[in-house]
Amino acid sequence: MYPSKEDKEKLFKKHGKSEKDTGSAEGQIALFTSRIEHLSAHLKKNIHDYNTERSLVKLVGKRRSLLDYLMKKDIVRYREIIKELGLRK
C-alpha cells in the first residue's frame, strides 16, 4: 500500500528539511525506498505479478538517478542518505 499522509510527513521530516519539504532529493529517495521495500515484500508472496515487478524496476531506476544526481551535486549529502537508509551501490 502507498504510504499514508502521516507516514510521508514523518519520512520527509526525518530525511528532508521539514515535513512539508517534499521536493528535496533526500526526501524523495527515502519515499522511493519505503515504496521499494513494500513492493519487494509483495513480490516475495506473488512471484507472477509482473505489473508490480515492472513498477519496482521503474522505482529503482528513479531512485538510482536521484542518487546519481545527489552524488554529483553534493557528495556529503549522498553519503549521509546512503548511511541512513542502509543503501549500497
Secondary structure, 3 states (H helix, E strand, C coil): CCCCHHHHHHHHHHHCCCCCCCCCHHHHHHHHHHHHHHHHHHHHHCCCCHHHHHHHHHHHHHHHHHHHHHHHHCHHHHHHHHHHHCCCC
